[in-house]
Amino acid sequence: MKKSFWFIMMYLIVFMISLKIFSTIVGSLVIAMFFTILIDVIASYLEKIKIPRKLTVPIASLIFYGAIVYAFYSVIPITIEESKKVFDSIAEFDFQGIPGTTGEVVNTLLDTAGDYLRNMIVQFASYLASNISNFLTIALLLIVASGYMAIASKRMWNLIDMFFPNSEIDSTKDFLIKTYSDLRKFVSGQIITALSVGVITWIMALIFGFPYALFLGILAGITDFIPYLGIFITAIPILLLGFTNFGLMGLLKGVIIITFANQLEMWVLAPRISGGQVNINWFLILTSMLIFAQLYGVVGVLITIPLLIIFKNIWKMYVVDYLKKI
């Protein structure tokens, strides 16, 4: 087996252990690296419309980070406000007219649920207040790290010899180039898919008369980068807004929006765009995602497909070649 294989495996093991021990710092750096690739891909799209390279990166960063800030700055107050409206609407129903003790039981359950919701909101607000410094530190680390990686990427490439001493440097560079190219293709496919999902959600929300339609579209696009879990994050404000504005019919409208966007992505967009770039079995992705989520939480979900791309290239470029020589 080539020496570079053992260096790569060593770095992977160190990374997995470090992510487990220093989850906040290493996780932030991983997300920053993903953001760097994503911003670079957006910048390359902007270059195609004749915007100078010096401007494309700042514009791409502004677009991406602006969308994230807008989406997550809006989702919390909207969700809390609409949740209150839901419980207020349910509380207006009179269940005392139901024969027997059923009405009393239902009202008791509603009162309990209302108290639970209020306590949860208070606890969530307290959690945010007590951890605001940590959140600001992580956000600052993400921005600084992604900016530094974008600037120093070429310089880091020149340090490969130092990280892989006494190894087959040509094969190492081939592996790194192939892996980065695959990651970039994956991110590029994800951007197109996420943009499509966001636009579809926005248009359908407008057609059904939902308030905050633009917000729902941006949220759907941003959370689409979180495989399998993003749809549940978007579903909460959609269903709440649907119920508080249109009642049970609004819930049906919300389900239609979520289902249509999800099915379109699953059967049309992802297979043709992202699936063609990754070329990894969906069941393997789902199983790996559950394992990494159990080990590393949300960061584990985000790194699943990039890690599978790395493992696939290790297998194809090192293990298969070695087995052929045996």
Secondary structure, 3 states (H helix, E strand, C coil): CCHHHHHHHHHHHHHHHHHHHCHHHHHHHHHHHHHHHHHHHHHHHHHCCCCCHHHHHHHHHHHHHHHHHHHHHHHHHHHHHHHHHHHHHHHHCCCCCCCCCHHHHHHHHHHHHHHHHHHHHHHHHHHHHHCHHHHHHHHHHHHHHHHHHHHHHHHHHCCHHHHCCCCCHHHHHHHHHHHHHHHHHHHHHHHHHHHHHHHHHHHHHHHCCCCCHHHHHHHHHHHCCCCCCHHHHHHHHHHHHHHHHHCHHHHHHHHHHHHHHHHHHHHHHHHHCHHHHHCCCHHHHHHHHHHHHHHHCHHHHHHHHHHHHHHHHHHHHHHHHHHHHC
